[in-house]
């Protein structure tokens, strides 16, 4: 009688497992395989991330990921933002990130995973390589069972990264709808701009990366965008240029300077674009020339104080990330293409849609030079382009 009872219990237990969906697990175990995760992506660093269920909450590092999450309507899933440099607490709080606090530590000051552990964090989303958690902190997260996921949410992988966020957070109808609305807006603006552009190989330009005091290579994303709108990157005419990175240093003497000066003497470099820090003032725009190695490149596009230079500094927010479609408009309008759009109108619409309070001035400046090549003024042309 006892044996029958045991047999019945075993049978009932097996049936319960099978009814509970255990057939696949049993077969996988028989074959020496683990069950496939319900959610799987490959993050920006090439790591495979497998999750048993959608992410419900997370911490994020720096600003690009939370901006993309706000576009997708996922701001309530952000428990905290760990800024890498300047804290932009008010900027994000006003955009609907109700869970974040002003007391959160800087990401670059973390030395272990204690902050994540004490806040019961399971997931951290950070950039791929720049302004991310240190290797030490990532290893501590591994030891603590905290999953870190690397996504840039800007540049060439922005849309791909947003799709991965969709997957990580369950790809619900609401999130997908928010993504499709953004995609329709950005693609409509971008395609309209490009339909009006006829870039010429004879129109040479340079794009200067102010933070690194370097010129963008022709293989960089910003160079590709500008070439689709305007002309040809003058760095293409430099043989043997190192293209391993996105930019090459702009030294005060020798090397690239001599080559580009020679090119400008034979085939004028018509326009210089300077990538400027976000929310810059007139003085910041002037300093973008006078305070960096670029000031020794006295090319033919510089004027003698008449205000007709072809040197423009552009807010970095317009050049990468979810606002990138407005950057297409800015670049095209700068070189004289009537896109049919207004930067101010698009900025106002962006604020209305996503809550980020963007300034309606100070996004694009035209630099003014004296006869010695010193930048003496910066004219805010945001309202006219």
C-alpha positions as CSV (number, residue, x, y, z in Angstrom):
1,X,0.0,0.0,0.0
2,X,2.9,2.3,0.9
3,X,4.5,1.6,-2.5
4,X,1.3,2.5,-4.4
5,X,1.0,5.7,-2.4
6,X,4.6,6.7,-3.3
7,X,4.0,5.8,-6.9
8,X,0.9,8.0,-7.0
9,X,2.8,10.9,-5.5
10,X,5.6,10.6,-8.0
11,X,3.1,10.4,-10.9
12,X,1.3,13.4,-9.6
13,X,4.5,15.3,-9.2
14,X,5.6,14.5,-12.7
15,X,2.2,15.4,-14.1
16,X,2.4,18.7,-12.3
17,X,5.8,19.5,-13.8
18,X,4.5,18.6,-17.3
19,X,1.4,20.7,-16.9
20,X,3.5,23.6,-15.6
21,X,5.4,23.7,-18.9
22,X,8.3,21.4,-17.8
23,X,8.4,19.3,-20.9
24,X,10.8,21.6,-22.7
25,X,12.9,21.9,-19.5
26,X,13.1,18.2,-19.1
27,X,14.1,17.7,-22.8
28,X,16.7,20.4,-22.6
29,X,18.1,18.9,-19.5
30,X,18.3,15.5,-21.2
31,X,20.1,17.1,-24.0
32,X,22.4,19.0,-21.7
33,X,20.9,22.4,-22.6
34,X,19.6,25.2,-20.5
35,X,16.2,26.8,-21.3
36,X,16.3,29.7,-23.7
37,X,15.8,33.1,-22.1
38,X,12.4,34.8,-22.8
39,X,14.2,38.0,-23.8
40,X,17.6,38.1,-25.5
41,X,19.6,40.9,-27.1
42,X,23.2,41.6,-28.0
43,X,24.2,44.8,-26.4
44,X,26.5,47.5,-27.9
45,X,29.7,45.8,-26.6
46,X,28.7,42.4,-28.2
47,X,27.6,40.8,-25.0
48,X,24.5,38.6,-25.2
49,X,22.0,39.6,-22.5
50,X,19.4,37.0,-21.7
51,X,16.5,37.8,-19.3
52,X,13.7,35.6,-18.0
53,X,11.2,38.5,-18.0
54,X,11.0,42.2,-19.1
55,X,12.9,44.8,-17.1
56,X,10.6,46.6,-14.7
57,X,13.0,49.2,-13.3
58,X,16.7,50.1,-13.8
59,X,19.4,52.7,-13.1
60,X,21.0,54.4,-16.1
61,X,24.3,56.0,-16.6
62,X,24.7,59.5,-18.2
63,X,22.1,61.1,-20.4
64,X,21.6,59.5,-23.8
65,X,19.9,56.3,-22.5
66,X,17.3,58.1,-20.4
67,X,16.6,60.6,-23.2
68,X,15.8,57.6,-25.5
69,X,13.7,56.0,-22.7
70,X,11.7,59.2,-22.4
71,X,11.0,59.2,-26.1
72,X,9.7,55.6,-25.7
73,X,7.6,56.6,-22.6
74,X,9.8,54.6,-20.2
75,X,10.8,57.4,-17.9
76,X,8.8,55.8,-15.0
77,X,11.1,52.7,-15.3
78,X,14.2,54.8,-14.5
79,X,14.8,54.6,-10.7
80,X,17.9,56.8,-10.9
81,X,20.2,58.6,-13.3
82,X,23.9,58.5,-12.5
83,X,25.3,61.5,-14.4
84,X,28.9,61.3,-15.4
85,X,29.8,65.0,-15.4
86,X,27.5,67.9,-14.8
87,X,24.3,66.8,-13.0
88,X,21.2,67.7,-15.0
89,X,18.7,66.7,-12.3
90,X,16.2,69.5,-13.0
91,X,16.3,69.0,-16.7
92,X,15.3,65.3,-16.4
93,X,13.0,65.9,-13.4
94,X,11.0,68.5,-15.4
95,X,10.8,65.9,-18.3
96,X,8.9,63.5,-16.1
97,X,11.6,61.4,-14.4
98,X,9.7,61.4,-11.1
99,X,11.8,58.7,-9.4
100,X,15.3,60.3,-9.6
101,X,16.9,62.1,-6.8
102,X,19.4,65.0,-6.7
103,X,21.6,63.1,-4.2
104,X,22.6,60.3,-6.6
105,X,26.4,59.9,-6.9
106,X,28.4,60.6,-10.0
107,X,29.0,57.5,-12.1
108,X,32.7,58.3,-12.4
109,X,33.1,58.4,-8.6
110,X,31.7,54.9,-8.0
111,X,34.3,52.3,-6.9
112,X,32.0,49.3,-6.1
113,X,28.5,48.0,-6.4
114,X,27.4,49.0,-2.9
115,X,25.1,51.8,-4.1
116,X,23.3,49.4,-6.5
117,X,23.0,46.7,-3.8
118,X,21.6,49.0,-1.2
119,X,19.0,50.3,-3.6
120,X,18.0,46.7,-4.7
121,X,19.0,47.4,-8.3
122,X,18.9,44.4,-10.7
123,X,19.7,46.2,-14.0
124,X,22.0,49.1,-15.0
125,X,22.0,50.5,-18.5
126,X,25.2,52.4,-19.5
127,X,27.0,53.7,-22.6
128,X,29.2,51.3,-24.5
129,X,32.7,52.8,-24.0
130,X,32.6,56.5,-23.2
131,X,31.3,57.8,-19.8
132,X,30.4,54.3,-18.5
133,X,31.0,52.5,-15.3
134,X,34.5,51.5,-14.5
135,X,35.7,47.9,-15.1
136,X,36.0,47.5,-11.3
137,X,32.4,48.5,-10.8
138,X,31.2,46.2,-13.6
139,X,33.0,43.3,-12.0
140,X,31.5,44.1,-8.7
141,X,28.0,44.1,-10.4
142,X,28.8,40.7,-11.8
143,X,29.6,39.4,-8.4
144,X,26.4,40.9,-6.9
145,X,24.2,39.4,-9.6
146,X,23.5,42.8,-11.1
147,X,23.1,42.9,-14.9
148,X,24.7,45.8,-16.7
149,X,23.7,46.5,-20.3
150,X,25.7,48.7,-22.7
151,X,23.7,50.8,-25.2
152,X,24.8,54.2,-26.6
153,X,21.4,55.4,-27.9
154,X,23.1,57.9,-30.1
155,X,24.9,58.0,-33.4
156,X,24.7,55.3,-36.0
157,X,23.3,52.7,-33.6
158,X,20.6,55.0,-32.1
159,X,17.5,53.4,-33.7
160,X,19.0,49.9,-33.2
161,X,19.6,50.6,-29.6
162,X,16.0,52.0,-29.2
163,X,14.7,48.7,-30.7
164,X,16.8,46.8,-28.1
165,X,15.2,48.9,-25.3
166,X,11.8,47.9,-26.7
167,X,12.7,44.3,-26.4
168,X,14.2,44.7,-22.9
169,X,11.1,46.4,-21.6
170,X,8.6,43.9,-23.1
171,X,7.9,45.4,-26.5
172,X,4.4,46.4,-25.4
173,X,1.9,48.1,-27.7
174,X,2.3,51.4,-26.0
175,X,6.1,51.4,-26.2
176,X,6.0,50.3,-29.8
177,X,3.6,53.0,-30.6
178,X,5.8,55.7,-29.0
179,X,8.8,54.4,-31.0
180,X,6.8,54.4,-34.3
181,X,5.6,57.9,-33.7
182,X,9.2,59.1,-33.1
183,X,10.5,57.1,-36.1
184,X,7.9,58.7,-38.4
185,X,8.8,62.2,-37.2
186,X,12.5,61.8,-37.5
187,X,12.4,60.0,-40.9
188,X,9.9,62.4,-42.4
189,X,12.1,65.4,-41.5
190,X,15.4,63.7,-42.5
191,X,14.0,62.4,-45.8
192,X,12.5,65.8,-46.7
193,X,15.9,67.5,-46.0
194,X,17.9,65.0,-48.1
195,X,15.4,65.3,-51.0
196,X,16.4,68.9,-51.3
197,X,20.1,68.4,-51.2
198,X,22.5,68.0,-54.1
199,X,26.0,67.6,-52.5
200,X,29.0,68.4,-54.7
201,X,32.4,66.8,-54.5
202,X,33.8,70.3,-55.2
203,X,32.4,71.7,-52.0
204,X,35.0,70.8,-49.4
205,X,34.2,71.2,-45.6
206,X,35.7,70.3,-42.3
207,X,34.0,69.2,-39.1
208,X,35.8,70.1,-35.9
209,X,35.3,68.1,-32.7
210,X,35.9,70.8,-30.1
211,X,36.1,68.5,-27.0
212,X,38.9,66.5,-28.6
213,X,40.5,69.4,-30.6
214,X,40.3,67.2,-33.7
215,X,38.8,66.9,-37.1
216,X,36.1,64.3,-37.8
217,X,37.3,61.6,-40.3
218,X,35.3,61.0,-43.4
219,X,34.4,57.6,-41.9
220,X,32.7,59.2,-38.9
221,X,28.9,59.5,-38.6
222,X,28.8,63.3,-38.6
223,X,31.0,63.4,-41.7
224,X,28.7,61.0,-43.5
225,X,25.7,63.0,-42.6
226,X,27.3,66.3,-43.7
227,X,28.4,64.7,-47.0
228,X,24.9,63.6,-47.7
229,X,23.8,67.2,-47.3
230,X,26.6,69.4,-48.5
231,X,29.8,68.2,-50.1
232,X,33.1,66.3,-49.4
233,X,35.1,66.1,-46.3
234,X,38.5,67.7,-46.9
235,X,40.2,65.0,-44.9
236,X,39.5,62.7,-47.9
237,X,42.4,64.4,-49.6
238,X,44.9,63.5,-47.0
239,X,46.7,60.2,-48.0
240,X,47.5,57.8,-45.2
241,X,45.2,59.4,-42.6
242,X,44.6,57.2,-39.6
243,X,41.0,56.1,-39.8
244,X,40.9,53.8,-36.8
245,X,39.1,56.4,-34.7
246,X,36.4,58.9,-35.6
247,X,38.7,61.9,-35.6
248,X,42.3,63.1,-36.1
249,X,44.0,65.7,-33.9
250,X,44.2,69.3,-35.3
251,X,47.7,70.3,-34.3
252,X,48.9,73.9,-34.2
253,X,51.9,73.2,-36.4
254,X,52.8,70.6,-39.0
255,X,51.1,67.5,-40.3
256,X,47.4,67.9,-41.0
257,X,47.6,71.7,-40.7
258,X,50.1,72.0,-43.6
259,X,48.2,69.5,-45.7
260,X,44.8,71.1,-45.2
261,X,46.3,74.6,-45.7
262,X,47.7,73.4,-49.0
263,X,44.4,71.9,-50.1
264,X,42.6,75.1,-49.2
265,X,45.0,77.0,-51.4
266,X,44.2,74.9,-54.4
267,X,40.6,73.9,-53.8
268,X,39.0,76.2,-51.2
269,X,37.5,74.5,-48.2
270,X,34.2,76.3,-48.2
271,X,32.8,75.6,-44.7
272,X,33.9,74.7,-41.2
273,X,31.4,73.2,-38.8
274,X,32.3,73.1,-35.1
275,X,30.6,70.7,-32.7
276,X,30.0,72.8,-29.6
277,X,29.0,71.8,-26.1
278,X,25.2,71.9,-25.3
279,X,23.7,75.2,-24.1
280,X,26.6,77.3,-25.1
281,X,26.8,81.1,-24.9
282,X,28.3,83.6,-27.4
283,X,31.5,83.6,-25.3
284,X,31.5,79.8,-25.5
285,X,31.1,79.9,-29.3
286,X,34.0,82.4,-29.6
287,X,36.2,80.3,-27.4
288,X,35.5,77.3,-29.6
289,X,37.8,79.0,-32.1
290,X,40.2,81.2,-30.0
291,X,40.8,78.6,-27.3
292,X,41.6,75.6,-29.4
293,X,44.2,74.4,-31.9
294,X,41.8,75.2,-34.7
295,X,42.6,78.9,-34.5
296,X,45.8,78.4,-36.5
297,X,43.8,77.2,-39.6
298,X,43.3,80.6,-41.3
299,X,41.4,79.3,-44.3
300,X,39.8,81.1,-47.2
301,X,36.3,80.9,-45.7
302,X,37.3,83.3,-43.0
303,X,36.4,87.0,-43.5
304,X,38.0,90.3,-42.6
305,X,35.4,91.3,-40.1
306,X,32.4,91.7,-42.4
307,X,30.5,88.9,-40.7
308,X,30.4,86.7,-43.8
309,X,32.5,83.8,-42.5
310,X,31.6,80.2,-43.3
311,X,32.4,79.0,-39.8
312,X,29.5,77.7,-37.7
313,X,29.3,76.2,-34.3
314,X,26.4,73.9,-33.6
315,X,25.0,72.6,-30.3
316,X,26.0,69.0,-29.8
317,X,22.5,67.9,-28.8
318,X,21.4,68.6,-32.4
319,X,24.2,66.4,-33.8
320,X,23.6,63.1,-32.1
321,X,20.8,61.3,-30.3
322,X,17.0,61.6,-30.6
323,X,17.3,65.3,-31.7
324,X,19.5,64.3,-34.7
325,X,16.8,65.0,-37.2
326,X,16.9,68.7,-36.2
327,X,20.6,68.6,-36.8
328,X,19.9,67.7,-40.5
329,X,17.8,70.8,-40.8
330,X,20.5,73.0,-39.1
331,X,23.3,71.7,-41.4
332,X,21.3,72.1,-44.5
333,X,20.0,75.6,-43.7
334,X,23.6,76.7,-42.8
335,X,24.8,75.9,-46.3
336,X,21.8,77.7,-47.9
337,X,19.3,74.9,-48.5
338,X,15.7,75.9,-47.8
339,X,14.4,72.8,-46.0
340,X,10.9,74.2,-45.3
341,X,11.6,73.7,-41.6
342,X,12.4,76.0,-38.7
343,X,14.8,75.0,-36.0
344,X,12.8,76.9,-33.4
345,X,9.6,75.2,-34.4
346,X,11.1,71.8,-34.3
347,X,12.7,72.5,-30.9
348,X,9.4,73.7,-29.5
349,X,7.7,70.6,-30.8
350,X,10.4,68.4,-29.3
351,X,9.8,70.0,-25.9
352,X,6.1,69.6,-26.2
353,X,6.4,65.9,-27.1
354,X,9.1,64.8,-24.6
355,X,9.2,67.4,-21.9
356,X,12.8,68.4,-22.3
357,X,13.1,72.2,-22.1
358,X,15.3,73.0,-25.0
359,X,16.4,76.7,-25.5
360,X,15.0,78.3,-28.7
361,X,18.2,80.4,-29.1
362,X,21.9,79.7,-28.9
363,X,21.8,76.4,-30.9
364,X,23.7,77.6,-34.0
365,X,26.2,80.4,-34.2
366,X,28.1,82.0,-37.1
367,X,31.6,83.2,-36.1
368,X,33.0,86.6,-37.0
369,X,36.7,87.2,-37.4
370,X,39.1,90.2,-37.6
371,X,41.8,90.5,-40.2
372,X,44.2,88.5,-38.0
373,X,42.0,85.5,-37.8
374,X,40.8,86.1,-34.3
375,X,37.1,85.4,-33.6
376,X,35.7,88.6,-32.3
377,X,32.0,87.8,-32.2
378,X,29.5,85.0,-32.6
379,X,26.1,85.7,-34.1
380,X,23.2,83.5,-33.0
381,X,21.5,82.5,-36.2
382,X,19.2,79.8,-34.6
383,X,16.2,82.0,-35.3
384,X,17.1,82.5,-39.0
385,X,17.8,78.9,-40.0
